[in-house]
Amino acid sequence: MSHQEKPYRLRCIYLRCKSMLVYGEDFEQDPEYQAGNVDFWCTLTARNIGPDGEEVSLPACCNPERPCFREF
């Protein structure tokens, strides 16, 4: 069986969820992540709201237009 390289997905370095801590870059393989049962937080605020006052989520934190965004 060969290991296929996943395409790079732009995201903020401050974005975290439990799946990322347990699975690392394979966090999307976590059954809890796949079921939508994960909460994201920002390491700058330690909350689900970023320093810009906006929500923290994978889609929201892939936007380089956010003022707090730093590429992973």
Sequence and secondary structure as in RCSB ss.txt:
>XXXX:A:sequence
MSHQEKPYRLRCIYLRCKSMLVYGEDFEQDPEYQAGNVDFWCTLTARNIGPDGEEVSLPACCNPERPCFREF
>XXXX:A:secstr
           BTTEEEHHHHHHGGGGGG HHHHTT   EEETTTTBSB TTS B  TTGGG TTSTT  B 
